[in-house]
């Protein structure tokens, strides 16, 4: 991903989730995805997909069962 793409996606996520602590960071050894962090905490990966001239981005976030709060 280009620096311009990363900046646009980061701005979109910050506006959408009303959270300026969201940052995107390049991943080592790959150029088709970036890491998503909230503060210092890694929360997922965004993948770039270009197919037949259509460009999209997919956000993948894994949620571990052990991180979920208990229901009251």
N, C-alpha and C positions, 0 to 999 in steps of 0.2 A: 504494500500500500504506500502511496505517496504521502509525504508530510501534509499536503493539502487535504487529502481524503481523511487522514487521521484527525486533523483539526476539525473538519466538518462533522464527522461522526461524533467526536467528543462534544462539540457544541450542541448537537442534536440531543445526545443523551443527557447532558446537563440541563437543557431546557425542558425536555420531556419529563424527567424525574425530579426537577427542581432541586438539583443537588450539584453544587460546584466542586464537591470533593471527588467526583468521578474523573478519572484520568485514564488515558490509553497509552500503552507502552509497547514498543516494537518487541517482537519475539526473536530470540536467537535462531539463526539458520533457516528462517522462512520469511517470505515477503508477502504472503497472502493472508496474514492474520495478525491481530494485535491482542494483547492482554488487556482486560478491563479491571481496574482497581477502584475501590472506594477508600480514600485515604491510603493506608498502606496495605489494605486487605485485598488480595486477589479474589475476584468473584466470577470471572469467566473469560471467554475468548470470543472475538468477533472475526468471522471468516469472510473474505471477499470472494464473490462468485460472479463470473462473467460467462454467460451462455447465450449464444446466438445474438450478440450485440446488446443483451439486457444485462445490466449491472445491479447486483443486490448484495446486501450484507446480512449475515446470519449471526445472531448473538446466542451463544451456547453457555448456559449457566447450570452447573451441577449443584444440587442441594443435598448435603449429607443428612441422613435421618438423625444422626447424633447431634446435629446443630439445631434441629427444630425444637421449639419450646413445647413443654407439656401442655395439654389442654386442661383447663380447670373444670 
